[in-house]
Amino acid sequence: MSKRYVAYLRVSTTRQGESGLGLESQRETVTRYVADSRGELLDEFVEVESGKLKDRPGLLAALALCRKTSACLVISRLDRLARNVAFVSSLMDGGVEFVAVDAPYANRLMLHILAAFAEHEREMVSARTKAALQAAKARGVILGANGAVLAAKRRAEAVSFATTLADAVRDIRADGPTTLQVVSDRLNDLGLLTREGARWSPGTTRRLLARISTI
């Protein structure tokens, strides 16, 4: 029996999550690894959340599925899982196998070292960001003035795009219950692409269905 995998993709900002920036490259990396390993990808979980947070719904759901199916959690890079040594260490002791495609043969010591580098990088980025914001504030810049407007605009665009696919999705699901993979395959067979111009996957299809349900 082929090895089973559950994919976990993460970006840190809503802007990246809505645009697909970073997600498609992670998805391609993970999908290629599973294919090269001749494994089976059971599902994909996408999260738009900071790697500093431990209680991430998407990650918890992915880990729960791994435990239920004895699958291996697969991530494109270790820092997509977390940039925290203690958190990565707790996962290694938590009974769920995981593999980072950028270091597939790393042992426990190497994973600890890579996590330490990722944590240090996060702290350096945070320090530089705080310094830049303080400098901007000192110059009289009003921080975050356009953030809410841009976020609302992106959400509206996403719902508008989902509306154009609503009829196609309803036709696909008209014959009865279908899995995310089946809906993704049918959308791809119809030549329909995501808003970012990519092929559909269970993760992007899940978000599409969620938006259609609000229409």
PAPA-745784 format. One record per residue (C-alpha): residue in three letters; x, y, z. Coordinates in nm, 4 decimals. Layout:
BEGIN
SITE, ALA, X, Y, Z
...
***
This chain:
BEGIN
SITE, MET, 0.0000, 0.0000, 0.0000
SITE, SER, 0.1317, 0.3440, -0.0900
SITE, LYS, 0.2230, 0.5854, 0.1870
SITE, ARG, -0.0473, 0.8348, 0.2739
SITE, TYR, 0.0136, 1.2072, 0.3160
SITE, VAL, -0.1767, 1.5104, 0.4396
SITE, ALA, -0.0550, 1.8456, 0.3055
SITE, TYR, -0.0315, 2.1590, 0.5177
SITE, LEU, 0.0209, 2.4952, 0.3474
SITE, ARG, 0.0577, 2.8240, 0.5328
SITE, VAL, 0.1024, 3.1904, 0.4535
SITE, SER, 0.1274, 3.4662, 0.7108
SITE, THR, -0.0942, 3.7399, 0.5681
SITE, THR, -0.4493, 3.7739, 0.4422
SITE, ARG, -0.3123, 3.9398, 0.1295
SITE, GLN, -0.1065, 3.6332, 0.0455
SITE, GLY, -0.3970, 3.4030, 0.1261
SITE, GLU, -0.6437, 3.5841, -0.0984
SITE, SER, -0.4016, 3.6228, -0.3883
SITE, GLY, -0.2577, 3.2734, -0.3677
SITE, LEU, 0.0898, 3.4276, -0.3377
SITE, GLY, 0.3159, 3.1601, -0.1962
SITE, LEU, 0.0448, 2.8952, -0.1748
SITE, GLU, 0.0755, 2.7687, -0.5310
SITE, SER, 0.4521, 2.7237, -0.5023
SITE, GLN, 0.4057, 2.5341, -0.1744
SITE, ARG, 0.1337, 2.3199, -0.3330
SITE, GLU, 0.3507, 2.2409, -0.6335
SITE, THR, 0.6452, 2.1443, -0.4116
SITE, VAL, 0.4340, 1.9173, -0.1906
SITE, THR, 0.2448, 1.7582, -0.4796
SITE, ARG, 0.5680, 1.6802, -0.6625
SITE, TYR, 0.7183, 1.5232, -0.3499
SITE, VAL, 0.4148, 1.2994, -0.2942
SITE, ALA, 0.4154, 1.1963, -0.6606
SITE, ASP, 0.7902, 1.1214, -0.6570
SITE, SER, 0.7356, 0.9159, -0.3416
SITE, ARG, 0.4513, 0.7302, -0.5161
SITE, GLY, 0.2333, 0.8208, -0.2239
SITE, GLU, -0.1330, 0.9169, -0.1880
SITE, LEU, -0.2375, 1.2699, -0.0924
SITE, LEU, -0.5462, 1.2371, 0.1274
SITE, ASP, -0.6245, 1.6045, 0.1763
SITE, GLU, -0.4808, 1.9519, 0.1891
SITE, PHE, -0.5197, 2.2105, 0.4640
SITE, VAL, -0.4473, 2.5772, 0.3961
SITE, GLU, -0.3974, 2.8337, 0.6711
SITE, VAL, -0.3566, 3.2093, 0.6606
SITE, GLU, -0.2016, 3.2553, 1.0011
SITE, SER, 0.1195, 3.3514, 1.1770
SITE, GLY, 0.3654, 3.0712, 1.2412
SITE, LYS, 0.4007, 3.2037, 1.5965
SITE, LEU, 0.0551, 3.0769, 1.6923
SITE, LYS, 0.0251, 2.7247, 1.8277
SITE, ASP, -0.3538, 2.6889, 1.8154
SITE, ARG, -0.4070, 2.6992, 1.4401
SITE, PRO, -0.7361, 2.5335, 1.3309
SITE, GLY, -0.5977, 2.4201, 0.9952
SITE, LEU, -0.2888, 2.2615, 1.1470
SITE, LEU, -0.4898, 2.0958, 1.4240
SITE, ALA, -0.7300, 1.9519, 1.1654
SITE, ALA, -0.4396, 1.8269, 0.9524
SITE, LEU, -0.2763, 1.6610, 1.2536
SITE, ALA, -0.6079, 1.5030, 1.3549
SITE, LEU, -0.6471, 1.3501, 1.0084
SITE, CYS, -0.2885, 1.2232, 1.0212
SITE, ARG, -0.3575, 1.0492, 1.3516
SITE, LYS, -0.6856, 0.9046, 1.2237
SITE, THR, -0.5379, 0.7667, 0.9012
SITE, SER, -0.1756, 0.7053, 1.0127
SITE, ALA, -0.0708, 0.9496, 0.7418
SITE, CYS, 0.2415, 1.1637, 0.7254
SITE, LEU, 0.2071, 1.5421, 0.7423
SITE, VAL, 0.3945, 1.6991, 0.4490
SITE, ILE, 0.5028, 2.0633, 0.4299
SITE, SER, 0.7082, 2.2461, 0.1699
SITE, ARG, 0.9486, 2.3998, 0.4247
SITE, LEU, 0.9910, 2.3605, 0.7986
SITE, ASP, 0.9130, 2.7277, 0.8597
SITE, ARG, 0.5666, 2.6729, 0.7075
SITE, LEU, 0.4973, 2.4467, 1.0033
SITE, ALA, 0.6419, 2.6786, 1.2670
SITE, ARG, 0.9300, 2.9110, 1.3459
SITE, ASN, 0.9523, 2.7948, 1.7024
SITE, VAL, 1.1932, 2.5332, 1.8362
SITE, ALA, 0.9725, 2.4271, 2.1272
SITE, PHE, 0.6671, 2.3852, 1.9012
SITE, VAL, 0.8526, 2.1747, 1.6442
SITE, SER, 1.0004, 1.9666, 1.9256
SITE, SER, 0.6555, 1.9034, 2.0741
SITE, LEU, 0.5288, 1.7870, 1.7354
SITE, MET, 0.8174, 1.5442, 1.7017
SITE, ASP, 0.7127, 1.3969, 2.0368
SITE, GLY, 0.3416, 1.4042, 1.9520
SITE, GLY, 0.3158, 1.0810, 1.7585
SITE, VAL, 0.2565, 1.2323, 1.4121
SITE, GLU, 0.5163, 1.1744, 1.1436
SITE, PHE, 0.5964, 1.4804, 0.9354
SITE, VAL, 0.8341, 1.5631, 0.6550
SITE, ALA, 0.9602, 1.8976, 0.5255
SITE, VAL, 1.0321, 1.8747, 0.1534
SITE, ASP, 1.3270, 2.1133, 0.1831
SITE, ALA, 1.4939, 1.8695, 0.4271
SITE, PRO, 1.3321, 1.5276, 0.3692
SITE, TYR, 1.6151, 1.3279, 0.5277
SITE, ALA, 1.6736, 1.5497, 0.8309
SITE, ASN, 1.7051, 1.3669, 1.1626
SITE, ARG, 1.5817, 1.5027, 1.4972
SITE, LEU, 1.9016, 1.7000, 1.5609
SITE, MET, 1.8927, 1.8622, 1.2174
SITE, LEU, 1.5233, 1.9497, 1.2568
SITE, HIS, 1.6008, 2.1205, 1.5869
SITE, ILE, 1.8814, 2.3190, 1.4228
SITE, LEU, 1.6634, 2.4200, 1.1269
SITE, ALA, 1.3837, 2.5242, 1.3642
SITE, ALA, 1.6318, 2.7320, 1.5643
SITE, PHE, 1.7440, 2.9136, 1.2486
SITE, ALA, 1.3803, 2.9743, 1.1510
SITE, GLU, 1.3003, 3.1109, 1.4977
SITE, HIS, 1.6024, 3.3428, 1.4847
SITE, GLU, 1.4998, 3.4675, 1.1392
SITE, ARG, 1.1454, 3.5366, 1.2648
SITE, GLU, 1.2817, 3.7402, 1.5550
SITE, MET, 1.5101, 3.9403, 1.3243
SITE, VAL, 1.2260, 4.0126, 1.0801
SITE, SER, 1.0025, 4.1200, 1.3694
SITE, ALA, 1.2707, 4.3548, 1.5028
SITE, ARG, 1.3282, 4.5134, 1.1599
SITE, THR, 0.9530, 4.5543, 1.1047
SITE, LYS, 0.9037, 4.7256, 1.4408
SITE, ALA, 1.1929, 4.9599, 1.3698
SITE, ALA, 1.0526, 5.0490, 1.0273
SITE, LEU, 0.7045, 5.1141, 1.1704
SITE, GLN, 0.8448, 5.3351, 1.4445
SITE, ALA, 1.0437, 5.5319, 1.1873
SITE, ALA, 0.7337, 5.5730, 0.9684
SITE, LYS, 0.5244, 5.6845, 1.2660
SITE, ALA, 0.7912, 5.9387, 1.3582
SITE, ARG, 0.7598, 6.0833, 1.0053
SITE, GLY, 0.3854, 6.1294, 1.0583
SITE, VAL, 0.2667, 5.8321, 0.8505
SITE, ILE, -0.0784, 5.7030, 0.9551
SITE, LEU, -0.0320, 5.3273, 0.9820
SITE, GLY, -0.2953, 5.0864, 0.8494
SITE, ALA, -0.5156, 5.3576, 0.7016
SITE, ASN, -0.5948, 5.1625, 0.3844
SITE, GLY, -0.5797, 4.8072, 0.5206
SITE, ALA, -0.9512, 4.7622, 0.5944
SITE, VAL, -1.0552, 4.9071, 0.2571
SITE, LEU, -0.8178, 4.6819, 0.0642
SITE, ALA, -0.9223, 4.3732, 0.2610
SITE, ALA, -1.2915, 4.4409, 0.1911
SITE, LYS, -1.2135, 4.4934, -0.1787
SITE, ARG, -1.0280, 4.1599, -0.2006
SITE, ARG, -1.3121, 3.9746, -0.0258
SITE, ALA, -1.5653, 4.1266, -0.2633
SITE, GLU, -1.3551, 4.0245, -0.5643
SITE, ALA, -1.3273, 3.6681, -0.4322
SITE, VAL, -1.7035, 3.6381, -0.3852
SITE, SER, -1.7656, 3.7885, -0.7288
SITE, PHE, -1.5355, 3.5303, -0.8863
SITE, ALA, -1.7064, 3.2481, -0.6946
SITE, THR, -2.0404, 3.3665, -0.8331
SITE, THR, -1.9200, 3.3069, -1.1904
SITE, LEU, -1.8501, 2.9417, -1.1049
SITE, ALA, -2.1562, 2.8752, -0.8914
SITE, ASP, -2.3644, 2.7196, -1.1710
SITE, ALA, -2.0797, 2.4924, -1.2817
SITE, VAL, -2.0262, 2.3707, -0.9253
SITE, ARG, -2.3978, 2.3064, -0.8755
SITE, ASP, -2.4075, 2.1024, -1.1977
SITE, ILE, -2.1083, 1.8979, -1.0813
SITE, ARG, -2.2735, 1.8244, -0.7459
SITE, ALA, -2.6196, 1.7622, -0.8914
SITE, ASP, -2.5637, 1.3871, -0.9177
SITE, GLY, -2.5098, 1.3488, -0.5442
SITE, PRO, -2.2414, 1.3930, -0.2799
SITE, THR, -1.8938, 1.4491, -0.4235
SITE, THR, -1.5542, 1.4824, -0.2598
SITE, LEU, -1.3360, 1.7910, -0.2875
SITE, GLN, -1.1034, 1.5954, -0.5154
SITE, VAL, -1.3887, 1.5009, -0.7504
SITE, VAL, -1.5097, 1.8612, -0.7731
SITE, SER, -1.1513, 1.9778, -0.8331
SITE, ASP, -1.1023, 1.7228, -1.1114
SITE, ARG, -1.4291, 1.8158, -1.2794
SITE, LEU, -1.3465, 2.1876, -1.2703
SITE, ASN, -1.0056, 2.1115, -1.4211
SITE, ASP, -1.1641, 1.8900, -1.6871
SITE, LEU, -1.3917, 2.1805, -1.7821
SITE, GLY, -1.0858, 2.4002, -1.8308
SITE, LEU, -1.1835, 2.6339, -1.5478
SITE, LEU, -0.9008, 2.7919, -1.3505
SITE, THR, -0.8723, 2.9517, -1.0080
SITE, ARG, -0.8711, 3.3293, -0.9679
SITE, GLU, -0.4900, 3.3094, -0.9780
SITE, GLY, -0.4969, 3.1142, -1.3052
SITE, ALA, -0.3964, 2.7820, -1.1489
SITE, ARG, -0.5516, 2.4352, -1.1550
SITE, TRP, -0.7976, 2.3425, -0.8813
SITE, SER, -0.6967, 2.1389, -0.5772
SITE, PRO, -0.8982, 2.0216, -0.2739
SITE, GLY, -0.7781, 2.3243, -0.0770
SITE, THR, -0.8795, 2.5885, -0.3329
SITE, THR, -1.2042, 2.4031, -0.4010
SITE, ARG, -1.2897, 2.4061, -0.0294
SITE, ARG, -1.2568, 2.7851, -0.0222
SITE, LEU, -1.4624, 2.8186, -0.3412
SITE, LEU, -1.7461, 2.6106, -0.1949
SITE, ALA, -1.7383, 2.8164, 0.1236
SITE, ARG, -1.7774, 3.1383, -0.0755
SITE, ILE, -2.0543, 2.9950, -0.2937
SITE, SER, -2.2455, 2.8954, 0.0197
SITE, THR, -2.2642, 3.2645, 0.1173
SITE, ILE, -2.4059, 3.3794, -0.2162
***
